[in-house]
Amino acid sequence: MERREFILASSGYALSALGLPDMDSITRRTETALSGAVRVGQGEVAAVRHMVKALGDSASELGGGHARHLAVRYLTQDVAPWLEGHFTEAIGRDLFAATSQLVHLAGWMAQDEGDTPELRGLAQRYYAHSFRLAAEAGDPELSATALRGLAVQCVDLGYRAEAVQLGEACVEYGRHLDNPRAVAYYEATLANAAAQDDDRRMATKHLALSETAIGKPTAAAGDSWAAHYSPGRWAHESGMILSRLGDLDAAEEHLHLALDIHGLDRRRTRAIVLADLGGVRLRQGDVDGAMATWSDFLDCADGIRSVKVQAALQDMRVRLRRYTGVPEAQELREQAARISS
């Protein structure tokens, strides 16, 4: 499938995801499970949540390309029979919610693994299925998070109108949540989509709303995807939104905030922030600062299997071509080439 054909199919499917849930599914399954089906309790739910954390921690450190096959195998061989098993309605809702997170993780891994039609299609289908599971479980936070995944994918593919529409949908789902980090997560998603759509008014409005939310005290971190949206991650995303809006000084300040004050303990995430900061510094005319930051980026990037890291490596190499007479620039390009190979 050509890239343009995929974008059209992807965006249409993403929008149709809003109508996918079968809200009576869990109730019906408690009444129609086959006699030989496995019995499912809180132990199985806890197992899914544990695997989501373990696999998610690995992917956050080393990139989505490292362990996606493990997540998919666990989903298809272990979790799938549980979804068809005997469970109470309460257990069913917990199981569907936990599985939604696992499916979302598989989608994120596919999206981060590579920029091919096959992987983009896999990610999009996983996100849509994650939304369905979350909605059937009655979990608005997980529903909103799945829609966010679809919105971010549309942003990456340049499908701006759909990204804004999906961003608005995830904000609506999360509007009444008593979780400031989740609210900040979804508001920043809409701000990013609006910035990519060159809608400064909308982007500025929702960036301010996300800043207000992230500044509020939060309860102990839960196990949801949004619960891990730290002030550091917010500062990074906000910095790149501000960069898109042309405010490079504020963008640099936010990226420094992400790295130095709040800290980012995942190597993949830190590498991407360093790459972005180097790009912002170069746009400001600070060539030495950009190269120093990119040197740190390369130290972080080695061994990470992530399409975002690979794209950042290529972007850096292209931008440094204009500095052919600068030995440091040539050394960075050669190091980036070794990491990319």
C-alpha positions as CSV (number, residue, x, y, z in Angstrom):
1,M,0.0,0.0,0.0
2,E,1.4,3.4,-0.9
3,R,2.0,5.8,2.0
4,R,-0.9,8.2,0.9
5,E,-3.3,5.3,0.7
6,F,-2.3,4.2,4.1
7,I,-2.8,7.6,5.6
8,L,-6.3,7.8,4.2
9,A,-7.2,4.3,5.5
10,S,-5.5,5.0,8.8
11,S,-7.3,8.2,9.5
12,G,-10.7,6.8,8.5
13,Y,-10.3,3.8,10.7
14,A,-9.0,6.0,13.6
15,L,-12.1,8.1,13.5
16,S,-14.4,5.1,13.2
17,A,-12.8,3.8,16.4
18,L,-15.1,6.2,18.3
19,G,-18.0,4.0,17.5
20,L,-16.4,0.6,18.1
21,P,-17.3,-0.4,21.7
22,D,-19.8,-3.1,22.5
23,M,-20.8,-1.8,25.9
24,D,-22.7,-5.1,26.8
25,S,-19.7,-7.3,25.9
26,I,-18.5,-8.1,29.4
27,T,-21.9,-8.7,30.8
28,R,-22.7,-11.1,27.9
29,R,-19.4,-13.0,28.4
30,T,-20.1,-13.7,32.0
31,E,-23.3,-15.5,30.9
32,T,-22.0,-17.3,27.8
33,A,-18.5,-18.6,28.5
34,L,-18.0,-22.1,27.4
35,S,-18.0,-24.8,30.0
36,G,-14.3,-25.7,29.4
37,A,-13.1,-22.1,29.6
38,V,-10.4,-21.1,32.1
39,R,-11.5,-19.4,35.3
40,V,-10.1,-15.9,35.7
41,G,-9.6,-14.0,38.9
42,Q,-7.5,-11.1,40.3
43,G,-4.4,-13.2,39.9
44,E,-4.6,-13.1,36.2
45,V,-5.4,-9.4,36.2
46,A,-2.4,-8.7,38.3
47,A,-0.3,-10.8,36.0
48,V,-1.3,-8.7,33.0
49,R,-0.6,-5.5,34.8
50,H,2.8,-6.8,35.9
51,M,3.8,-7.7,32.4
52,V,2.7,-4.3,31.1
53,K,5.0,-2.7,33.5
54,A,7.9,-5.0,32.9
55,L,7.6,-4.8,29.1
56,G,6.9,-1.1,29.2
57,D,10.0,-0.4,31.3
58,S,12.1,-2.3,28.8
59,A,10.7,-0.5,25.8
60,S,11.0,2.9,27.5
61,E,14.7,2.2,28.1
62,L,15.7,0.5,24.9
63,G,13.0,1.4,22.3
64,G,9.9,-0.3,21.0
65,G,11.8,-2.6,18.7
66,H,13.4,-4.6,21.4
67,A,10.6,-6.6,22.9
68,R,7.4,-6.2,20.8
69,H,7.3,-9.8,19.9
70,L,7.2,-10.7,23.6
71,A,4.3,-8.5,24.2
72,V,2.4,-9.9,21.2
73,R,3.1,-13.5,22.2
74,Y,2.0,-12.9,25.8
75,L,-1.2,-11.2,24.5
76,T,-2.1,-13.9,22.0
77,Q,-1.0,-17.0,24.0
78,D,-1.7,-16.1,27.6
79,V,-4.2,-13.2,27.8
80,A,-6.5,-14.1,24.8
81,P,-7.8,-17.3,26.5
82,W,-8.5,-15.3,29.7
83,L,-10.7,-12.9,27.7
84,E,-12.8,-15.9,26.7
85,G,-12.8,-17.4,30.2
86,H,-15.2,-17.5,33.2
87,F,-15.1,-14.3,35.3
88,T,-17.4,-12.1,37.2
89,E,-18.4,-8.7,35.8
90,A,-16.1,-6.9,38.2
91,I,-13.1,-9.1,37.2
92,G,-14.1,-8.8,33.6
93,R,-13.9,-5.0,33.7
94,D,-10.5,-5.2,35.4
95,L,-9.2,-7.7,32.9
96,F,-10.4,-5.7,29.9
97,A,-8.8,-2.6,31.4
98,A,-5.5,-4.3,32.0
99,T,-5.6,-5.9,28.5
100,S,-6.3,-2.4,27.0
101,Q,-3.0,-1.3,28.5
102,L,-1.2,-4.3,27.1
103,V,-2.7,-3.8,23.6
104,H,-1.8,-0.1,23.8
105,L,1.8,-1.0,24.6
106,A,2.0,-3.3,21.6
107,G,0.7,-0.5,19.5
108,W,3.3,1.9,20.9
109,M,6.0,-0.6,20.3
110,A,5.0,-1.1,16.7
111,Q,4.9,2.6,16.1
112,D,8.3,3.1,17.7
113,E,9.9,0.1,15.9
114,G,9.8,1.5,12.4
115,D,8.3,3.7,9.8
116,T,6.8,1.2,7.4
117,P,3.2,0.7,6.2
118,E,3.0,-2.6,8.0
119,L,4.1,-1.3,11.4
120,R,2.0,1.9,11.0
121,G,-1.0,-0.3,10.3
122,L,-0.3,-2.6,13.2
123,A,0.0,0.3,15.6
124,Q,-3.2,1.9,14.4
125,R,-5.1,-1.3,14.8
126,Y,-3.7,-1.9,18.3
127,Y,-4.7,1.6,19.4
128,A,-8.2,1.2,18.1
129,H,-8.6,-2.2,19.8
130,S,-7.2,-0.8,23.0
131,F,-9.8,1.9,22.8
132,R,-12.6,-0.7,22.4
133,L,-11.4,-2.7,25.4
134,A,-11.1,0.3,27.6
135,A,-14.5,1.6,26.6
136,E,-16.1,-1.8,27.3
137,A,-14.4,-1.8,30.7
138,G,-15.9,1.6,31.4
139,D,-12.5,3.3,31.9
140,P,-12.5,6.8,30.5
141,E,-8.8,7.4,31.2
142,L,-7.7,4.4,29.3
143,S,-10.2,5.2,26.5
144,A,-8.7,8.7,26.3
145,T,-5.2,7.3,26.3
146,A,-5.9,5.0,23.4
147,L,-7.4,7.9,21.4
148,R,-4.2,9.9,22.2
149,G,-2.2,7.1,20.6
150,L,-4.2,7.5,17.4
151,A,-3.9,11.3,17.6
152,V,-0.1,11.1,17.9
153,Q,0.1,8.7,15.0
154,C,-1.9,11.1,12.8
155,V,0.4,13.9,13.8
156,D,3.4,11.8,12.8
157,L,1.8,11.0,9.5
158,G,0.9,14.6,8.8
159,Y,-2.9,14.0,8.9
160,R,-3.5,17.2,10.8
161,A,-7.3,17.6,10.8
162,E,-7.8,14.1,12.1
163,A,-5.1,14.6,14.7
164,V,-7.0,17.7,16.0
165,Q,-10.3,15.8,16.0
166,L,-8.8,12.9,17.9
167,G,-7.1,15.2,20.3
168,E,-10.4,16.9,21.0
169,A,-12.0,13.5,21.6
170,C,-9.4,12.4,24.1
171,V,-9.7,15.7,26.0
172,E,-13.4,15.2,26.2
173,Y,-13.0,11.7,27.5
174,G,-10.6,12.9,30.2
175,R,-12.5,16.1,31.1
176,H,-13.9,14.8,34.4
177,L,-11.0,12.7,35.6
178,D,-9.7,13.3,39.0
179,N,-6.1,12.9,37.8
180,P,-4.2,16.1,36.9
181,R,-1.5,14.2,35.1
182,A,-4.0,12.6,32.8
183,V,-5.7,15.9,32.1
184,A,-2.3,17.5,31.3
185,Y,-1.5,14.5,29.0
186,Y,-4.6,15.0,26.9
187,E,-4.5,18.8,26.9
188,A,-0.9,18.7,25.7
189,T,-1.9,16.2,23.0
190,L,-4.5,18.6,21.6
191,A,-2.0,21.5,21.9
192,N,0.5,19.5,19.9
193,A,-2.0,18.6,17.2
194,A,-3.2,22.2,17.0
195,A,0.4,23.5,16.7
196,Q,1.1,21.0,13.8
197,D,-2.1,22.4,12.2
198,D,-0.7,25.9,12.6
199,D,-3.6,26.9,14.9
200,R,-1.7,29.1,17.3
201,R,-4.8,30.2,19.3
202,M,-5.9,26.6,20.0
203,A,-2.4,25.4,20.7
204,T,-1.7,28.2,23.1
205,K,-5.0,27.7,24.9
206,H,-4.6,24.0,25.5
207,L,-0.9,24.3,26.3
208,A,-1.9,26.7,29.1
209,L,-4.5,24.2,30.3
210,S,-2.0,21.4,30.3
211,E,0.5,23.5,32.3
212,T,-2.2,24.3,34.9
213,A,-3.0,20.6,35.2
214,I,0.6,19.4,35.5
215,G,1.2,21.9,38.3
216,K,-1.5,20.4,40.5
217,P,-0.6,17.9,43.2
218,T,-1.3,14.4,42.2
219,A,-2.1,11.2,44.2
220,A,0.3,8.3,44.2
221,A,1.2,7.2,40.7
222,G,-1.1,4.5,39.5
223,D,-0.6,1.9,36.8
224,S,-2.2,3.7,33.9
225,W,-0.3,5.0,30.9
226,A,-1.2,8.6,31.8
227,A,0.0,8.2,35.4
228,H,3.6,8.1,34.0
229,Y,3.2,11.5,32.4
230,S,5.7,13.3,34.6
231,P,6.5,17.0,34.7
232,G,9.7,16.1,32.8
233,R,7.7,14.5,30.0
234,W,5.4,17.5,30.0
235,A,8.3,19.9,29.8
236,H,9.7,18.1,26.8
237,E,6.4,18.0,24.9
238,S,5.7,21.6,25.7
239,G,9.1,22.6,24.6
240,M,8.5,21.1,21.2
241,I,5.1,22.7,20.9
242,L,6.7,26.0,21.6
243,S,9.4,25.3,19.1
244,R,6.7,24.6,16.5
245,L,5.1,28.0,17.4
246,G,8.4,29.7,16.9
247,D,9.2,30.6,20.5
248,L,12.7,29.1,20.6
249,D,13.9,30.7,23.8
250,A,10.9,29.2,25.7
251,A,11.4,25.9,23.9
252,E,15.0,25.7,25.1
253,E,14.0,26.6,28.6
254,H,11.4,23.8,28.7
255,L,13.8,21.3,27.3
256,H,16.4,22.2,29.9
257,L,13.7,21.8,32.5
258,A,13.0,18.3,31.3
259,L,16.6,17.3,31.4
260,D,18.1,19.2,34.4
261,I,15.3,19.9,36.9
262,H,12.8,17.0,36.5
263,G,15.2,14.5,35.0
264,L,14.3,11.7,32.6
265,D,15.5,8.3,33.8
266,R,14.7,6.4,30.6
267,R,17.6,6.3,28.1
268,R,15.4,6.4,25.0
269,T,13.4,9.4,26.3
270,R,16.5,11.3,27.4
271,A,18.1,10.7,24.0
272,I,15.1,12.2,22.1
273,V,15.1,15.2,24.4
274,L,18.8,15.8,23.8
275,A,18.3,15.5,20.1
276,D,15.5,18.0,20.2
277,L,17.5,20.4,22.3
278,G,20.4,20.3,19.9
279,G,18.1,21.1,17.0
280,V,16.6,24.1,18.9
281,R,20.1,25.4,19.8
282,L,21.2,25.1,16.1
283,R,18.1,27.1,15.0
284,Q,19.1,29.8,17.6
285,G,22.6,30.0,16.0
286,D,24.3,28.3,18.9
287,V,26.4,25.9,16.8
288,D,28.8,25.0,19.6
289,G,25.9,24.4,22.0
290,A,24.1,22.2,19.5
291,M,27.1,20.0,18.9
292,A,27.8,19.6,22.6
293,T,24.2,18.6,23.1
294,W,24.2,16.2,20.1
295,S,27.4,14.6,21.5
296,D,25.5,13.7,24.7
297,F,22.6,12.5,22.5
298,L,24.8,10.1,20.7
299,D,26.1,8.7,23.9
300,C,22.5,8.0,24.9
301,A,21.3,6.7,21.5
302,D,23.8,3.8,21.0
303,G,21.9,0.5,21.1
304,I,18.4,1.9,21.2
305,R,15.9,0.5,18.6
306,S,13.5,3.3,18.1
307,V,12.3,5.0,14.9
308,K,12.3,8.3,16.7
309,V,15.9,8.0,17.7
310,Q,16.8,6.8,14.1
311,A,15.0,9.8,12.7
312,A,16.8,12.1,15.1
313,L,20.2,10.6,14.0
314,Q,19.4,11.2,10.4
315,D,18.1,14.8,11.0
316,M,21.3,15.6,12.9
317,R,23.5,14.2,10.2
318,V,21.7,16.2,7.5
319,R,21.9,19.5,9.5
320,L,25.6,19.1,10.1
321,R,26.4,18.8,6.4
322,R,26.7,22.6,6.1
323,Y,29.6,22.6,8.6
324,T,32.0,20.6,6.4
325,G,35.0,22.6,7.7
326,V,34.3,21.9,11.3
327,P,36.1,18.8,12.6
328,E,33.6,18.4,15.5
329,A,30.7,18.3,13.1
330,Q,32.4,15.6,10.9
331,E,33.1,13.5,14.0
332,L,29.5,13.7,15.1
333,R,28.3,12.7,11.6
334,E,30.6,9.7,11.6
335,Q,29.6,8.6,15.0
336,A,25.9,8.9,14.1
337,A,26.5,6.8,11.0
338,R,28.1,4.0,13.1
339,I,25.2,4.0,15.4
340,S,22.7,3.9,12.6
341,S,24.3,1.0,10.7
